[in-house]
Amino acid sequence: LVQGTGLTYLFGTGRGGSGTGGGRQRVGMSIPLKGYDLMPWATVVIDRLQLNWSLPAVPELPDQAKISMIVVIKKTGELDSIEILEGTSLEILDRAALDAIRTSLPFPPLPPDFPGDLLEITFEFVYND
């Protein structure tokens, strides 16, 4: 967990596939939000993503591959939108990260006093870190 000015970054690891890549995998989340503590909520989301992120079996992972996406969540925890910012070189890896998001939905509702109706989160799924 790293907290900076207006930014929370939390990360964990996914479940391994049967490929030959020997590196570590991690999922990270950054929330550009000042003055509001979403750590309890974010911890639940990351835990859920870790459980649902199944790494596919690929013959060889690139040295480091990552997919970054912006996910907008409604206050109810339901998905508003997903936008891929950067994909990996392998579609199967991108699909595994998107499936982890979709399988984890809906996320827990945002706290009742959350300031707004939507939350924009940047997720980063990194293979062979």
C-alpha positions as YAML, in Angstrom:
chain: A
units: angstrom
residues:
- id: 1
  name: LEU
  ca: [0.00, 0.00, 0.00]
- id: 2
  name: VAL
  ca: [1.28, 3.42, -0.96]
- id: 3
  name: GLN
  ca: [-0.56, 6.62, -0.18]
- id: 4
  name: GLY
  ca: [0.44, 9.97, -1.63]
- id: 5
  name: THR
  ca: [-1.26, 13.28, -2.12]
- id: 6
  name: GLY
  ca: [-4.64, 12.39, -3.55]
- id: 7
  name: LEU
  ca: [-3.48, 8.98, -4.69]
- id: 8
  name: THR
  ca: [-3.93, 5.56, -3.16]
- id: 9
  name: TYR
  ca: [-2.08, 2.62, -4.67]
- id: 10
  name: LEU
  ca: [-2.81, -0.85, -3.38]
- id: 11
  name: PHE
  ca: [-1.51, -4.07, -4.86]
- id: 12
  name: GLY
  ca: [-1.69, -7.83, -4.47]
- id: 13
  name: THR
  ca: [-0.91, -10.98, -6.43]
- id: 14
  name: GLY
  ca: [-2.99, -13.15, -8.73]
- id: 15
  name: ARG
  ca: [-3.30, -16.95, -8.99]
- id: 16
  name: GLY
  ca: [-0.74, -18.63, -11.24]
- id: 17
  name: GLY
  ca: [-1.48, -20.45, -14.45]
- id: 18
  name: SER
  ca: [0.45, -23.37, -15.87]
- id: 19
  name: GLY
  ca: [2.67, -21.39, -18.25]
- id: 20
  name: THR
  ca: [6.44, -21.26, -18.04]
- id: 21
  name: GLY
  ca: [6.75, -17.66, -16.87]
- id: 22
  name: GLY
  ca: [8.55, -17.65, -13.55]
- id: 23
  name: GLY
  ca: [7.89, -14.06, -12.52]
- id: 24
  name: ARG
  ca: [5.45, -12.60, -10.06]
- id: 25
  name: GLN
  ca: [2.09, -11.18, -10.99]
- id: 26
  name: ARG
  ca: [0.40, -8.25, -9.30]
- id: 27
  name: VAL
  ca: [-2.72, -6.18, -9.58]
- id: 28
  name: GLY
  ca: [-2.63, -2.55, -8.55]
- id: 29
  name: MET
  ca: [-5.23, 0.14, -8.13]
- id: 30
  name: SER
  ca: [-4.81, 3.90, -8.03]
- id: 31
  name: ILE
  ca: [-7.54, 6.27, -6.92]
- id: 32
  name: PRO
  ca: [-6.94, 9.99, -7.45]
- id: 33
  name: LEU
  ca: [-9.02, 11.16, -4.52]
- id: 34
  name: LYS
  ca: [-7.93, 13.69, -1.90]
- id: 35
  name: GLY
  ca: [-9.18, 13.82, 1.65]
- id: 36
  name: TYR
  ca: [-11.27, 10.64, 1.68]
- id: 37
  name: ASP
  ca: [-10.15, 7.26, 3.01]
- id: 38
  name: LEU
  ca: [-11.21, 4.42, 0.74]
- id: 39
  name: MET
  ca: [-8.67, 1.92, 2.08]
- id: 40
  name: PRO
  ca: [-11.18, -0.51, 3.67]
- id: 41
  name: TRP
  ca: [-13.23, -0.53, 0.44]
- id: 42
  name: ALA
  ca: [-10.14, -0.78, -1.80]
- id: 43
  name: THR
  ca: [-8.74, -3.68, 0.22]
- id: 44
  name: VAL
  ca: [-11.94, -5.68, -0.32]
- id: 45
  name: VAL
  ca: [-11.84, -4.94, -4.06]
- id: 46
  name: ILE
  ca: [-8.18, -5.97, -4.42]
- id: 47
  name: ASP
  ca: [-8.81, -9.17, -2.43]
- id: 48
  name: ARG
  ca: [-11.73, -10.00, -4.70]
- id: 49
  name: LEU
  ca: [-9.68, -9.31, -7.84]
- id: 50
  name: GLN
  ca: [-6.86, -11.53, -6.58]
- id: 51
  name: LEU
  ca: [-9.28, -14.40, -6.07]
- id: 52
  name: ASN
  ca: [-10.80, -13.96, -9.53]
- id: 53
  name: TRP
  ca: [-7.61, -13.30, -11.52]
- id: 54
  name: SER
  ca: [-6.66, -16.63, -13.04]
- id: 55
  name: LEU
  ca: [-3.47, -16.43, -15.00]
- id: 56
  name: PRO
  ca: [-3.78, -18.27, -18.29]
- id: 57
  name: ALA
  ca: [-1.37, -20.94, -19.41]
- id: 58
  name: VAL
  ca: [0.85, -19.42, -22.07]
- id: 59
  name: PRO
  ca: [3.99, -21.02, -23.49]
- id: 60
  name: GLU
  ca: [6.14, -18.02, -22.62]
- id: 61
  name: LEU
  ca: [5.31, -14.76, -20.92]
- id: 62
  name: PRO
  ca: [6.94, -11.58, -22.20]
- id: 63
  name: ASP
  ca: [9.66, -10.16, -19.91]
- id: 64
  name: GLN
  ca: [7.03, -7.88, -18.43]
- id: 65
  name: ALA
  ca: [3.53, -7.43, -19.71]
- id: 66
  name: LYS
  ca: [0.84, -5.24, -18.24]
- id: 67
  name: ILE
  ca: [-2.65, -4.08, -18.95]
- id: 68
  name: SER
  ca: [-3.83, -0.75, -17.60]
- id: 69
  name: MET
  ca: [-7.47, 0.26, -17.59]
- id: 70
  name: ILE
  ca: [-9.73, 2.94, -16.18]
- id: 71
  name: VAL
  ca: [-12.78, 1.49, -14.47]
- id: 72
  name: VAL
  ca: [-15.61, 3.77, -13.43]
- id: 73
  name: ILE
  ca: [-17.75, 2.43, -10.60]
- id: 74
  name: LYS
  ca: [-21.18, 3.71, -9.55]
- id: 75
  name: LYS
  ca: [-21.82, 4.43, -5.89]
- id: 76
  name: THR
  ca: [-23.77, 1.14, -5.77]
- id: 77
  name: GLY
  ca: [-20.60, -0.78, -6.73]
- id: 78
  name: GLU
  ca: [-21.89, -1.53, -10.22]
- id: 79
  name: LEU
  ca: [-19.80, -0.98, -13.34]
- id: 80
  name: ASP
  ca: [-20.29, 2.26, -15.26]
- id: 81
  name: SER
  ca: [-17.49, 1.82, -17.83]
- id: 82
  name: ILE
  ca: [-14.12, 0.23, -18.62]
- id: 83
  name: GLU
  ca: [-11.51, 1.80, -20.88]
- id: 84
  name: ILE
  ca: [-8.27, -0.01, -21.72]
- id: 85
  name: LEU
  ca: [-5.34, 2.42, -21.62]
- id: 86
  name: GLU
  ca: [-2.57, -0.04, -22.45]
- id: 87
  name: GLY
  ca: [-2.78, -3.71, -23.35]
- id: 88
  name: THR
  ca: [-0.24, -6.51, -23.28]
- id: 89
  name: SER
  ca: [1.12, -8.09, -26.42]
- id: 90
  name: LEU
  ca: [-1.04, -11.17, -25.81]
- id: 91
  name: GLU
  ca: [-4.82, -10.99, -26.04]
- id: 92
  name: ILE
  ca: [-5.23, -13.94, -23.65]
- id: 93
  name: LEU
  ca: [-3.52, -11.94, -20.87]
- id: 94
  name: ASP
  ca: [-5.71, -8.91, -21.51]
- id: 95
  name: ARG
  ca: [-8.81, -11.10, -21.43]
- id: 96
  name: ALA
  ca: [-7.76, -12.66, -18.09]
- id: 97
  name: ALA
  ca: [-7.49, -9.21, -16.49]
- id: 98
  name: LEU
  ca: [-10.84, -8.08, -17.90]
- id: 99
  name: ASP
  ca: [-12.43, -11.34, -16.74]
- id: 100
  name: ALA
  ca: [-11.10, -10.71, -13.21]
- id: 101
  name: ILE
  ca: [-12.83, -7.32, -13.19]
- id: 102
  name: ARG
  ca: [-16.10, -8.66, -14.61]
- id: 103
  name: THR
  ca: [-16.17, -11.68, -12.29]
- id: 104
  name: SER
  ca: [-15.55, -9.43, -9.27]
- id: 105
  name: LEU
  ca: [-18.54, -7.20, -10.04]
- id: 106
  name: PRO
  ca: [-20.45, -5.74, -8.51]
- id: 107
  name: PHE
  ca: [-17.87, -4.25, -6.19]
- id: 108
  name: PRO
  ca: [-19.01, -3.38, -2.68]
- id: 109
  name: PRO
  ca: [-21.10, -0.19, -2.55]
- id: 110
  name: LEU
  ca: [-19.10, 2.94, -1.86]
- id: 111
  name: PRO
  ca: [-19.54, 4.33, 1.65]
- id: 112
  name: PRO
  ca: [-22.76, 6.33, 2.16]
- id: 113
  name: ASP
  ca: [-20.80, 9.55, 2.76]
- id: 114
  name: PHE
  ca: [-18.66, 9.10, -0.39]
- id: 115
  name: PRO
  ca: [-18.51, 12.49, -2.15]
- id: 116
  name: GLY
  ca: [-19.95, 11.73, -5.58]
- id: 117
  name: ASP
  ca: [-21.93, 9.24, -7.60]
- id: 118
  name: LEU
  ca: [-18.99, 7.71, -9.52]
- id: 119
  name: LEU
  ca: [-15.45, 6.60, -8.69]
- id: 120
  name: GLU
  ca: [-12.74, 6.44, -11.34]
- id: 121
  name: ILE
  ca: [-10.06, 3.82, -10.64]
- id: 122
  name: THR
  ca: [-6.97, 2.96, -12.65]
- id: 123
  name: PHE
  ca: [-6.20, -0.75, -12.44]
- id: 124
  name: GLU
  ca: [-2.91, -2.27, -13.56]
- id: 125
  name: PHE
  ca: [-2.47, -6.00, -13.97]
- id: 126
  name: VAL
  ca: [1.23, -6.86, -14.33]
- id: 127
  name: TYR
  ca: [2.57, -10.23, -15.45]
- id: 128
  name: ASN
  ca: [6.18, -11.31, -14.83]
- id: 129
  name: ASP
  ca: [6.92, -8.35, -12.55]
...
